[in-house]
Amino acid sequence: MYIFAFSITYNFHSMKVKTSRLEALKLIISSKELGSQEEVLVELKKEGYTLTQATLSRDLKQLKVAKAASMNGKYVYVLPNETMYKRVTSPRTAGEMLQHSGYLTFNISGQLAILKTRPGYASALAYDFDAAGFGCVLGTIAGDDTIFVALREGVSREEVIDTFASAIPGLRHLVDPSKK
């Protein structure tokens, strides 16, 4: 029984580490122009993640990372749905970016809510919202950094904000103050 409990604890810890590493990897790819796995490994090491090239390769495949030509013609890693090749203009370390929420703005207009996120976050977050079964939500559609949320008829603005605030820390600060 002790071995079983250790196995559960170990698996939970390793999943947590992997999730953290994948988040750091997405932030690094969206903020830097990296053209080789060696360059990515160096950046991950700066953030405290030491891994093998094989593990990095599996992570890149899981995130569906591709290579695309940058503005200067160099081929660099990009996250899926980055059709316009988005880059952060003032790069910060992944550690600094992980200290802040991935949510940028939240606005409601009629039966539609729009949530803006950092690049690469929207799809996973929309999946989580759909899985949560929020009563005021019919469904979501996500791009790379935007989630469209179809709202049920008759729900109040306050009900929508309260529902999403239960899942998103600090959401009330993201809502347009003129519309609260």
Short mmCIF file of the C-alpha atoms (twelve columns), coordinates in Angstrom:
data_MODEL
# 
_entry.id   MODEL 
# 
loop_
_atom_site.group_PDB 
_atom_site.id 
_atom_site.type_symbol 
_atom_site.label_atom_id 
_atom_site.label_alt_id 
_atom_site.label_comp_id 
_atom_site.label_asym_id 
_atom_site.label_seq_id 
_atom_site.Cartn_x 
_atom_site.Cartn_y 
_atom_site.Cartn_z 
_atom_site.pdbx_PDB_model_num 
ATOM 1   C CA . MET A 1   0.000   0.000  0.000   1 
ATOM 2   C CA . TYR A 2   2.854   2.388  0.768   1 
ATOM 3   C CA . ILE A 3   4.384   1.821  -2.668  1 
ATOM 4   C CA . PHE A 4   1.022   2.553  -4.293  1 
ATOM 5   C CA . ALA A 5   0.682   5.863  -2.360  1 
ATOM 6   C CA . PHE A 6   4.247   6.813  -3.335  1 
ATOM 7   C CA . SER A 7   3.432   6.053  -6.962  1 
ATOM 8   C CA . ILE A 8   0.362   8.333  -6.907  1 
ATOM 9   C CA . THR A 9   2.329   11.132 -5.218  1 
ATOM 10  C CA . TYR A 10  5.231   10.743 -7.635  1 
ATOM 11  C CA . ASN A 11  2.950   10.712 -10.697 1 
ATOM 12  C CA . PHE A 12  1.087   13.812 -9.475  1 
ATOM 13  C CA . HIS A 13  4.375   15.633 -8.869  1 
ATOM 14  C CA . SER A 14  5.773   14.665 -12.278 1 
ATOM 15  C CA . MET A 15  2.533   15.792 -13.990 1 
ATOM 16  C CA . LYS A 16  2.779   19.127 -12.172 1 
ATOM 17  C CA . VAL A 17  6.403   19.538 -13.293 1 
ATOM 18  C CA . LYS A 18  5.490   18.651 -16.887 1 
ATOM 19  C CA . THR A 19  2.573   21.100 -16.918 1 
ATOM 20  C CA . SER A 20  4.840   23.839 -15.573 1 
ATOM 21  C CA . ARG A 21  7.530   22.967 -18.138 1 
ATOM 22  C CA . LEU A 22  5.018   23.044 -21.019 1 
ATOM 23  C CA . GLU A 23  3.744   26.464 -19.882 1 
ATOM 24  C CA . ALA A 24  7.317   27.764 -19.730 1 
ATOM 25  C CA . LEU A 25  7.998   26.286 -23.176 1 
ATOM 26  C CA . LYS A 26  4.941   28.040 -24.666 1 
ATOM 27  C CA . LEU A 27  6.022   31.345 -23.142 1 
ATOM 28  C CA . ILE A 28  9.587   30.971 -24.400 1 
ATOM 29  C CA . ILE A 29  8.479   30.088 -27.936 1 
ATOM 30  C CA . SER A 30  5.996   32.977 -28.049 1 
ATOM 31  C CA . SER A 31  8.554   35.516 -26.821 1 
ATOM 32  C CA . LYS A 32  11.830  34.544 -28.522 1 
ATOM 33  C CA . GLU A 33  12.970  33.604 -32.006 1 
ATOM 34  C CA . LEU A 34  14.500  30.170 -31.584 1 
ATOM 35  C CA . GLY A 35  15.491  28.093 -34.595 1 
ATOM 36  C CA . SER A 36  16.902  24.918 -33.048 1 
ATOM 37  C CA . GLN A 37  16.171  22.526 -30.236 1 
ATOM 38  C CA . GLU A 38  19.581  23.352 -28.761 1 
ATOM 39  C CA . GLU A 39  18.533  27.029 -28.453 1 
ATOM 40  C CA . VAL A 40  15.245  25.977 -26.813 1 
ATOM 41  C CA . LEU A 41  17.084  23.711 -24.352 1 
ATOM 42  C CA . VAL A 42  19.380  26.608 -23.374 1 
ATOM 43  C CA . GLU A 43  16.382  28.876 -22.700 1 
ATOM 44  C CA . LEU A 44  14.600  26.169 -20.698 1 
ATOM 45  C CA . LYS A 45  17.771  25.620 -18.639 1 
ATOM 46  C CA . LYS A 46  17.839  29.371 -17.837 1 
ATOM 47  C CA . GLU A 47  14.336  28.893 -16.423 1 
ATOM 48  C CA . GLY A 48  15.410  25.915 -14.312 1 
ATOM 49  C CA . TYR A 49  14.256  23.061 -16.570 1 
ATOM 50  C CA . THR A 50  16.901  20.479 -17.447 1 
ATOM 51  C CA . LEU A 51  15.688  17.892 -19.928 1 
ATOM 52  C CA . THR A 52  16.924  15.741 -22.763 1 
ATOM 53  C CA . GLN A 53  16.518  16.511 -26.430 1 
ATOM 54  C CA . ALA A 54  14.151  13.521 -26.697 1 
ATOM 55  C CA . THR A 55  11.867  14.938 -23.971 1 
ATOM 56  C CA . LEU A 56  11.936  18.355 -25.642 1 
ATOM 57  C CA . SER A 57  11.032  16.741 -28.959 1 
ATOM 58  C CA . ARG A 58  8.019   15.009 -27.350 1 
ATOM 59  C CA . ASP A 59  6.964   18.291 -25.689 1 
ATOM 60  C CA . LEU A 60  7.177   20.172 -29.000 1 
ATOM 61  C CA . LYS A 61  5.089   17.465 -30.676 1 
ATOM 62  C CA . GLN A 62  2.479   17.553 -27.885 1 
ATOM 63  C CA . LEU A 63  2.178   21.347 -28.208 1 
ATOM 64  C CA . LYS A 64  1.999   21.001 -32.014 1 
ATOM 65  C CA . VAL A 65  4.881   23.445 -32.393 1 
ATOM 66  C CA . ALA A 66  5.969   24.084 -35.984 1 
ATOM 67  C CA . LYS A 67  8.653   26.077 -37.727 1 
ATOM 68  C CA . ALA A 68  7.789   29.156 -39.748 1 
ATOM 69  C CA . ALA A 69  9.769   31.846 -41.512 1 
ATOM 70  C CA . SER A 70  10.250  34.963 -39.418 1 
ATOM 71  C CA . MET A 71  10.309  38.484 -40.817 1 
ATOM 72  C CA . ASN A 72  14.059  38.176 -41.446 1 
ATOM 73  C CA . GLY A 73  13.698  34.836 -43.257 1 
ATOM 74  C CA . LYS A 74  15.048  32.696 -40.417 1 
ATOM 75  C CA . TYR A 75  12.972  29.600 -39.590 1 
ATOM 76  C CA . VAL A 76  11.873  29.649 -35.951 1 
ATOM 77  C CA . TYR A 77  9.559   27.674 -33.691 1 
ATOM 78  C CA . VAL A 78  5.970   28.937 -33.462 1 
ATOM 79  C CA . LEU A 79  2.912   27.780 -31.564 1 
ATOM 80  C CA . PRO A 80  -0.122  26.541 -33.529 1 
ATOM 81  C CA . ASN A 81  -2.500  29.178 -34.911 1 
ATOM 82  C CA . GLU A 82  0.201   31.840 -35.066 1 
ATOM 83  C CA . THR A 83  -0.714  32.708 -38.628 1 
ATOM 84  C CA . MET A 84  0.592   36.252 -38.352 1 
ATOM 85  C CA . TYR A 85  3.736   35.132 -36.495 1 
ATOM 86  C CA . LYS A 86  3.057   36.923 -33.220 1 
ATOM 87  C CA . ARG A 87  5.971   37.899 -31.024 1 
ATOM 88  C CA . VAL A 88  6.104   39.760 -27.744 1 
ATOM 89  C CA . THR A 89  7.897   43.058 -28.398 1 
ATOM 90  C CA . SER A 90  9.516   43.360 -24.953 1 
ATOM 91  C CA . PRO A 91  10.444  39.798 -23.993 1 
ATOM 92  C CA . ARG A 92  10.485  38.776 -20.349 1 
ATOM 93  C CA . THR A 93  11.703  35.521 -18.877 1 
ATOM 94  C CA . ALA A 94  9.218   32.655 -18.715 1 
ATOM 95  C CA . GLY A 95  9.445   32.813 -14.924 1 
ATOM 96  C CA . GLU A 96  8.323   36.456 -14.924 1 
ATOM 97  C CA . MET A 97  5.458   35.688 -17.301 1 
ATOM 98  C CA . LEU A 98  4.317   32.687 -15.222 1 
ATOM 99  C CA . GLN A 99  3.834   35.011 -12.227 1 
ATOM 100 C CA . HIS A 100 1.017   36.771 -14.087 1 
ATOM 101 C CA . SER A 101 -2.299  35.418 -15.231 1 
ATOM 102 C CA . GLY A 102 -2.701  34.362 -18.862 1 
ATOM 103 C CA . TYR A 103 -5.940  36.356 -19.022 1 
ATOM 104 C CA . LEU A 104 -5.805  39.859 -20.519 1 
ATOM 105 C CA . THR A 105 -9.362  41.173 -20.998 1 
ATOM 106 C CA . PHE A 106 -12.941 39.978 -20.544 1 
ATOM 107 C CA . ASN A 107 -15.851 41.735 -22.260 1 
ATOM 108 C CA . ILE A 108 -19.529 40.921 -22.652 1 
ATOM 109 C CA . SER A 109 -21.846 42.134 -25.399 1 
ATOM 110 C CA . GLY A 110 -25.336 40.682 -25.523 1 
ATOM 111 C CA . GLN A 111 -25.120 36.893 -25.657 1 
ATOM 112 C CA . LEU A 112 -21.383 36.860 -26.379 1 
ATOM 113 C CA . ALA A 113 -18.403 37.136 -24.044 1 
ATOM 114 C CA . ILE A 114 -14.897 37.597 -25.382 1 
ATOM 115 C CA . LEU A 115 -11.859 36.615 -23.357 1 
ATOM 116 C CA . LYS A 116 -8.417  37.686 -24.590 1 
ATOM 117 C CA . THR A 117 -5.428  35.645 -23.398 1 
ATOM 118 C CA . ARG A 118 -1.703  35.443 -23.959 1 
ATOM 119 C CA . PRO A 119 -0.733  33.655 -27.184 1 
ATOM 120 C CA . GLY A 120 -1.205  29.905 -27.009 1 
ATOM 121 C CA . TYR A 121 -3.563  29.870 -24.006 1 
ATOM 122 C CA . ALA A 122 -7.043  30.200 -25.483 1 
ATOM 123 C CA . SER A 123 -7.662  26.666 -26.732 1 
ATOM 124 C CA . ALA A 124 -6.823  24.902 -23.469 1 
ATOM 125 C CA . LEU A 125 -8.783  27.433 -21.416 1 
ATOM 126 C CA . ALA A 126 -11.852 27.113 -23.639 1 
ATOM 127 C CA . TYR A 127 -11.679 23.344 -23.231 1 
ATOM 128 C CA . ASP A 128 -11.619 23.800 -19.436 1 
ATOM 129 C CA . PHE A 129 -14.615 26.165 -19.561 1 
ATOM 130 C CA . ASP A 130 -16.604 23.691 -21.666 1 
ATOM 131 C CA . ALA A 131 -15.686 20.834 -19.317 1 
ATOM 132 C CA . ALA A 132 -16.674 22.891 -16.232 1 
ATOM 133 C CA . GLY A 133 -20.290 22.926 -17.395 1 
ATOM 134 C CA . PHE A 134 -21.022 26.555 -16.515 1 
ATOM 135 C CA . GLY A 135 -24.805 26.947 -16.612 1 
ATOM 136 C CA . CYS A 136 -24.672 30.308 -18.357 1 
ATOM 137 C CA . VAL A 137 -22.452 29.015 -21.214 1 
ATOM 138 C CA . LEU A 138 -23.730 27.305 -24.374 1 
ATOM 139 C CA . GLY A 139 -20.220 26.710 -25.712 1 
ATOM 140 C CA . THR A 140 -16.910 28.242 -26.675 1 
ATOM 141 C CA . ILE A 141 -14.816 28.778 -29.787 1 
ATOM 142 C CA . ALA A 142 -11.103 29.410 -29.330 1 
ATOM 143 C CA . GLY A 143 -8.293  30.696 -31.472 1 
ATOM 144 C CA . ASP A 144 -4.714  31.223 -30.361 1 
ATOM 145 C CA . ASP A 145 -5.343  34.126 -27.989 1 
ATOM 146 C CA . THR A 146 -9.106  34.746 -28.055 1 
ATOM 147 C CA . ILE A 147 -12.091 32.797 -26.715 1 
ATOM 148 C CA . PHE A 148 -15.622 33.505 -27.916 1 
ATOM 149 C CA . VAL A 149 -18.160 32.365 -25.320 1 
ATOM 150 C CA . ALA A 150 -21.780 31.886 -26.443 1 
ATOM 151 C CA . LEU A 151 -24.043 32.731 -23.490 1 
ATOM 152 C CA . ARG A 152 -27.500 31.336 -22.767 1 
ATOM 153 C CA . GLU A 153 -30.419 33.676 -23.323 1 
ATOM 154 C CA . GLY A 154 -31.653 35.479 -20.253 1 
ATOM 155 C CA . VAL A 155 -28.458 35.331 -18.184 1 
ATOM 156 C CA . SER A 156 -27.486 38.618 -16.601 1 
ATOM 157 C CA . ARG A 157 -24.139 40.302 -17.057 1 
ATOM 158 C CA . GLU A 158 -23.533 39.936 -13.305 1 
ATOM 159 C CA . GLU A 159 -24.260 36.187 -13.435 1 
ATOM 160 C CA . VAL A 160 -21.718 35.739 -16.233 1 
ATOM 161 C CA . ILE A 161 -19.077 37.771 -14.394 1 
ATOM 162 C CA . ASP A 162 -19.740 35.887 -11.127 1 
ATOM 163 C CA . THR A 163 -19.521 32.517 -12.909 1 
ATOM 164 C CA . PHE A 164 -16.219 33.274 -14.628 1 
ATOM 165 C CA . ALA A 165 -14.822 35.050 -11.542 1 
ATOM 166 C CA . SER A 166 -15.216 31.751 -9.675  1 
ATOM 167 C CA . ALA A 167 -12.764 30.168 -12.141 1 
ATOM 168 C CA . ILE A 168 -10.502 33.115 -13.003 1 
ATOM 169 C CA . PRO A 169 -8.745  34.875 -10.121 1 
ATOM 170 C CA . GLY A 170 -8.772  38.643 -10.647 1 
ATOM 171 C CA . LEU A 171 -11.340 38.519 -13.455 1 
ATOM 172 C CA . ARG A 172 -13.231 41.545 -12.133 1 
ATOM 173 C CA . HIS A 173 -10.151 43.669 -12.908 1 
ATOM 174 C CA . LEU A 174 -10.221 42.500 -16.547 1 
ATOM 175 C CA . VAL A 175 -13.816 43.598 -17.205 1 
ATOM 176 C CA . ASP A 176 -14.214 46.958 -18.946 1 
ATOM 177 C CA . PRO A 177 -14.982 49.304 -16.009 1 
ATOM 178 C CA . SER A 178 -17.426 51.380 -18.070 1 
ATOM 179 C CA . LYS A 179 -19.562 48.267 -18.599 1 
ATOM 180 C CA . LYS A 180 -19.641 46.784 -15.063 1 
# 
